[in-house]
Amino acid sequence: MRRIQESFKSAIQALSANKIRSFLTMLGVIIGVFAVVSLVSLVKGLENFIIAQFDSIGSNLIIVASGNASSARDAAISFTKQTLQDKHVDIIRNNINTEINGITPSVRVMGRIKYKNKTGAYSVTATNEEAPKITNVEIDQGRYFNKVEVLTKEHVVVIGPEVKEDIFGASPAVGKKVTLAERSFTIIGVTKEGAVGSNDRIYIPYTTAKDLFNLKTISNILVSAKNPDEVDTLMREVEVALATDLKPKEFSVISQSDILRVVDRILALVATLLGAIAGISLFVGGIGIMNIMLVTVTERTGEVGLRKALGATKTDIGIQFLLESSLISVLGGILGLIIAYIAAILVQDIIEAEVTLWSAGLSLGFSFLVGVVFGTYPAVEAAKKDAIEALRSKQ
């Protein structure tokens, strides 16, 4: 133990004697650990962002879509071959026992809105009057359209806060006439700030959208269970109800949990791939450590000979040089982790990046492994040097 302590002390003294070289050597490890931890933390931030968006519309929402979501081919076909119609909303409503907040058909198209000399292209979401209860859309000014306006295909529109800002600025928007798809619409409401992606949206009655854009089908159906614990039961009831009119491959019933599981798998794969790519810089840093340590061994041949002459064994010499390479790598790993943590704090206003314990532990462990693996060969070379020859080289 005493010899190890002495070797550790000697290693620190050797690194301190060449501060600039030691720092430049550990720079590769610093960059590698920073890259790995930062990329993983950004992916984690993206995951947090996606979960927050789903939470903003509740965890009890299920989506009925055309096609078979379990098949990539069928899911792609569903975008071009819509099978859902108005009657399927009634089939679901009349054949389920689970208590629901509401149900709405949904149509998504792009539309250009115009007011005087200002125009803008936005996503048009067409629903019925029950949509606010289902998707947690809140009204800031005015109101949402009602059942009568849906049935009579009224040309009324509710706009998001970004649309209001783009077109009207600080001026009031409710009551103004705008042009959408070459038709005149009256703005009856402005929504509150919501999840990202909902603030630049336009809402109109789905019946109006079908008439305006000459649509025969609807994009999907949204159903919200009153009790989140009954989502699975509601999904089964919806499947049974729709099976009376559609073939199994013609529709899919999915929950937010299903979507989140898919998103989690995708993000985990992305994090792994990015981490592996960033890990290459750690490998390069390890090569740099080995290169510098080999140079150090050559420069300190006389020191090795003197230590052996004073009684140091091959093991003592090998441990000292191995400790030096390990210290360089571990200190580089710690510095890289600190920088990555600071970077994660700095980007909090943009994305909720989060330094995970597993990524920090893995990076530090890998940096230590790099130091050991790439420091072993220089340490062995130093230990093999003959004491007499080493002393002679000092002269």
C-alpha positions in Angstrom: 0.0 0.0 0.0 2.9 2.4 0.9 4.5 1.8 -2.5 1.3 2.5 -4.3 1.0 5.8 -2.3 4.5 6.7 -3.2 3.8 5.9 -6.9 0.6 8.0 -6.8 2.6 10.9 -5.3 5.3 10.6 -7.9 2.6 10.5 -10.7 1.1 13.7 -9.4 4.5 15.4 -9.2 5.3 14.3 -12.8 2.0 15.7 -14.1 2.4 18.9 -12.2 5.9 19.4 -13.6 4.4 19.5 -17.2 1.1 21.2 -16.6 0.6 22.4 -20.2 1.4 19.0 -21.7 -0.8 17.3 -19.2 -3.7 19.6 -20.0 -3.3 19.2 -23.7 -3.1 15.5 -23.3 -6.4 15.3 -21.3 -8.1 17.7 -23.8 -9.2 14.8 -26.0 -10.8 13.1 -23.0 -12.5 16.4 -22.0 -14.0 16.9 -25.4 -15.0 13.2 -25.6 -16.8 13.2 -22.2 -18.4 16.6 -22.9 -19.7 15.4 -26.3 -21.1 12.1 -24.9 -22.8 13.6 -21.9 -24.1 16.7 -23.7 -25.6 14.8 -26.6 -27.3 12.4 -24.2 -28.6 15.3 -22.1 -30.0 17.0 -25.2 -31.8 13.8 -26.2 -33.2 13.6 -22.6 -34.3 17.2 -22.9 -36.1 16.4 -26.1 -37.8 13.5 -24.3 -38.8 15.8 -21.5 -40.2 18.3 -24.0 -42.3 15.6 -25.8 -43.7 14.2 -22.5 -44.6 17.8 -21.4 -46.5 18.3 -24.7 -48.5 15.1 -24.2 -49.1 15.9 -20.6 -50.5 19.3 -21.6 -53.4 17.6 -23.4 -54.0 15.0 -20.7 -53.1 11.3 -20.4 -56.6 10.0 -21.1 -56.8 10.7 -24.8 -57.1 8.0 -27.4 -56.8 8.5 -31.1 -58.6 6.5 -33.8 -56.7 6.6 -37.1 -57.1 5.1 -40.6 -54.9 2.1 -41.4 -53.0 -0.3 -39.1 -50.5 1.6 -37.0 -48.7 -1.7 -36.2 -47.6 -1.9 -39.8 -45.4 0.8 -41.3 -46.7 0.0 -44.8 -50.3 0.2 -43.7 -49.6 3.3 -41.6 -48.2 5.0 -44.7 -51.2 3.9 -46.8 -53.5 5.4 -44.2 -52.2 8.9 -45.1 -53.5 8.5 -48.6 -56.4 6.2 -48.1 -58.7 7.6 -45.4 -61.4 5.2 -44.1 -62.9 7.1 -41.3 -66.2 9.0 -41.8 -68.7 11.0 -39.7 -70.8 7.8 -39.1 -67.9 6.2 -37.2 -68.1 9.0 -34.6 -71.7 8.1 -34.0 -70.9 4.4 -33.9 -68.3 5.0 -31.1 -70.6 7.3 -29.2 -73.6 4.9 -29.3 -71.6 1.7 -28.5 -69.4 2.4 -25.5 -70.1 2.1 -21.9 -67.1 4.0 -20.5 -67.8 7.5 -19.4 -66.1 10.1 -21.7 -65.3 13.8 -21.6 -66.1 14.0 -25.3 -65.5 12.8 -28.8 -64.7 14.7 -31.9 -63.8 14.0 -35.5 -60.6 15.8 -36.6 -59.5 17.1 -39.9 -56.0 18.5 -40.5 -55.2 20.6 -43.5 -53.0 23.6 -44.4 -54.8 26.9 -45.0 -53.8 30.5 -45.8 -55.4 33.2 -43.8 -55.6 36.8 -45.1 -56.5 40.1 -43.5 -56.1 43.3 -45.5 -52.5 43.2 -46.7 -51.3 40.5 -44.3 -51.3 36.8 -45.1 -49.9 33.6 -43.5 -50.1 29.9 -44.0 -51.1 27.9 -40.9 -52.2 24.4 -39.8 -56.0 24.2 -39.8 -57.5 21.9 -37.2 -61.2 21.2 -37.8 -63.2 19.7 -34.9 -66.6 19.8 -33.3 -67.6 21.8 -30.3 -66.4 19.1 -27.8 -62.7 19.6 -28.8 -61.7 22.0 -26.0 -62.8 19.5 -23.3 -60.7 16.7 -25.0 -57.5 18.5 -25.9 -57.4 21.1 -23.1 -57.6 24.0 -25.6 -58.3 27.1 -23.5 -59.9 30.4 -24.8 -58.2 33.7 -23.9 -60.5 36.0 -25.8 -64.0 35.3 -27.2 -65.2 31.8 -27.4 -65.0 28.4 -29.2 -67.7 27.5 -31.8 -70.8 25.7 -30.6 -72.9 22.8 -31.7 -75.3 24.9 -33.8 -72.4 26.4 -35.7 -71.0 23.0 -36.4 -74.3 21.6 -37.7 -74.9 24.7 -39.9 -71.3 24.8 -41.2 -70.8 28.3 -40.1 -67.7 30.2 -41.3 -66.3 31.0 -37.9 -62.7 30.6 -36.8 -60.7 30.5 -33.6 -57.1 31.4 -33.9 -54.0 30.7 -31.9 -52.0 33.5 -30.1 -49.1 33.4 -32.7 -51.6 33.7 -35.5 -53.2 36.7 -33.8 -49.8 38.3 -33.2 -48.7 37.7 -36.8 -51.9 39.1 -38.4 -53.2 41.6 -35.9 -50.4 42.5 -33.6 -51.7 44.3 -30.5 -55.0 45.1 -32.1 -58.2 43.1 -31.1 -58.9 40.1 -33.4 -62.3 38.9 -32.2 -65.1 40.0 -34.5 -62.7 40.7 -37.5 -63.4 39.2 -40.9 -60.6 37.2 -42.5 -60.3 35.2 -45.7 -59.6 31.5 -45.6 -59.6 29.4 -48.7 -61.1 32.3 -50.6 -64.1 32.4 -48.2 -64.9 35.0 -45.6 -64.7 33.9 -41.9 -65.4 35.7 -38.7 -62.9 35.4 -35.8 -64.9 34.4 -32.7 -62.0 33.5 -30.4 -58.3 33.5 -29.6 -56.8 30.6 -27.6 -54.4 30.9 -24.7 -50.7 30.0 -24.9 -50.5 26.2 -25.0 -48.2 23.4 -26.0 -45.7 24.1 -28.7 -47.3 23.5 -32.1 -50.8 24.6 -31.0 -50.1 28.4 -30.8 -49.9 28.9 -34.6 -53.1 26.8 -35.3 -56.5 27.8 -36.7 -59.6 26.0 -35.5 -62.8 25.8 -37.6 -65.9 23.5 -37.5 -65.0 20.1 -39.2 -68.3 20.3 -41.2 -67.1 23.6 -42.6 -63.7 22.2 -43.4 -65.2 19.2 -45.3 -67.4 21.5 -47.3 -64.6 24.1 -47.9 -61.9 21.6 -48.9 -64.3 19.1 -50.5 -63.4 16.2 -48.2 -65.4 13.0 -47.9 -63.5 11.5 -44.9 -62.0 12.7 -41.7 -58.3 12.4 -40.6 -58.9 10.8 -37.2 -61.3 10.6 -34.2 -60.3 11.8 -30.7 -61.9 10.4 -27.6 -61.2 11.3 -24.1 -62.0 9.1 -21.1 -63.1 10.8 -17.9 -61.1 8.5 -15.8 -57.5 7.9 -16.9 -57.6 4.4 -15.4 -60.3 3.4 -17.9 -58.3 4.3 -21.1 -57.5 0.6 -21.8 -61.2 -0.3 -21.4 -62.3 2.5 -23.6 -59.8 1.4 -26.3 -61.2 -2.1 -26.3 -64.8 -0.8 -26.5 -63.9 1.5 -29.4 -62.2 -1.4 -31.3 -65.3 -3.6 -30.8 -67.6 -0.8 -31.9 -65.7 0.0 -35.1 -65.2 -3.6 -36.0 -68.9 -3.7 -36.8 -68.3 -1.5 -39.8 -64.6 -1.6 -40.6 -62.1 -4.4 -41.2 -59.2 -4.7 -38.6 -56.6 -3.3 -41.0 -58.8 -0.3 -41.8 -58.4 1.5 -38.5 -56.1 1.7 -35.4 -56.9 2.7 -31.9 -53.9 4.1 -30.0 -53.3 5.9 -26.8 -50.8 8.5 -25.8 -48.9 5.8 -23.8 -48.5 3.9 -27.1 -47.1 6.9 -28.8 -44.8 7.7 -25.9 -43.4 4.2 -25.9 -42.6 4.4 -29.6 -41.0 7.9 -29.0 -39.0 6.5 -26.1 -37.6 3.6 -28.2 -36.7 6.0 -31.0 -35.0 8.5 -28.6 -33.1 5.7 -26.8 -31.8 4.5 -30.2 -30.8 8.1 -31.1 -29.1 8.6 -27.8 -27.1 5.3 -28.2 -26.0 6.2 -31.7 -25.0 9.8 -30.8 -23.2 8.5 -27.7 -21.3 5.9 -29.7 -20.3 8.6 -32.3 -19.2 10.9 -29.6 -17.4 8.0 -27.9 -15.0 7.9 -30.9 -13.5 11.2 -29.6 -12.8 9.4 -26.3 -11.0 6.7 -28.2 -9.0 9.3 -30.1 -8.2 10.9 -26.7 -6.9 7.6 -25.5 -4.6 7.3 -28.5 -3.3 10.8 -27.6 -2.6 9.7 -24.0 -0.7 6.6 -25.2 1.4 8.7 -27.6 2.4 11.3 -25.0 3.1 8.6 -22.4 5.4 6.8 -24.8 7.2 10.1 -25.3 7.3 10.6 -21.6 8.8 7.2 -21.0 11.6 8.0 -23.5 12.3 11.3 -21.9 12.4 9.9 -18.4 14.6 6.8 -19.1 17.3 8.2 -16.8 14.7 8.6 -14.0 13.5 5.0 -14.5 17.1 3.8 -14.2 17.8 5.8 -11.1 14.6 4.5 -9.4 15.5 1.0 -10.2 19.0 1.5 -8.8 17.4 2.7 -5.6 15.3 -0.5 -5.3 12.2 0.2 -7.3 10.8 -2.9 -9.0 9.3 -3.3 -12.4 5.9 -3.3 -10.8 6.6 0.0 -9.1 7.7 1.6 -12.3 4.7 0.2 -14.3 2.2 1.3 -11.6 3.6 4.9 -11.6 3.2 5.4 -15.3 -0.2 3.6 -15.4 -1.3 6.0 -12.6 -0.2 9.0 -14.6 -2.2 8.0 -17.7 -5.2 7.1 -15.5 -5.1 10.4 -13.7 -4.9 12.3 -17.0 -7.9 10.4 -18.3 -10.0 10.6 -15.1 -9.3 14.3 -14.5 -10.2 15.0 -18.2 -13.4 13.1 -17.7 -14.3 15.1 -14.6 -13.6 18.4 -16.4 -15.6 17.3 -19.4 -18.5 16.3 -17.1 -18.4 19.7 -15.3 -18.5 21.6 -18.7 -21.3 19.4 -19.9 -23.3 20.1 -16.7 -22.7 23.9 -17.1 -23.8 23.7 -20.8 -27.0 21.9 -19.8 -27.8 24.7 -17.4 -27.2 27.4 -20.0 -29.6 25.8 -22.5 -32.5 25.4 -20.0 -34.4 28.3 -21.6 -34.3 26.6 -24.9 -34.7 22.9 -24.0 -34.9 21.1 -20.7 -31.5 19.3 -21.1 -30.8 16.9 -18.3 -27.4 15.3 -17.3 -28.5 11.7 -16.4 -26.6 9.7 -13.8 -26.1 6.8 -16.1 -24.5 8.9 -18.8 -22.2 10.7 -16.3 -21.2 7.4 -14.6 -20.7 5.7 -18.0 -18.6 8.5 -19.3 -16.4 8.7 -16.2 -16.0 4.9 -16.2 -15.1 4.8 -19.8 -12.6 7.6 -19.4 -10.9 5.7 -16.6 -10.9 2.6 -18.8 -9.3 4.6 -21.6 -6.5 5.7 -19.3 -5.9 2.1 -18.1 -6.0 0.5 -21.6 -4.0 3.2 -23.4 -1.6 3.6 -20.5 -0.7 -0.1 -20.1 1.6 -0.3 -23.1 3.8 2.7 -22.1 3.8 1.5 -18.5 5.0 -2.0 -19.6 7.7 -0.4 -21.8 8.9 1.7 -18.9 9.0 -1.3 -16.6 11.0 -3.4 -19.1 13.9 -0.9 -19.2 17.2 -2.2 -17.9 18.5 -0.2 -14.9 22.1 0.0 -16.2 21.1 0.9 -19.7 18.7 3.5 -18.4 21.3 5.1 -16.1 23.8 5.1 -19.0 21.3 7.1 -21.1 21.1 9.7 -18.4 24.8 10.5 -18.8 
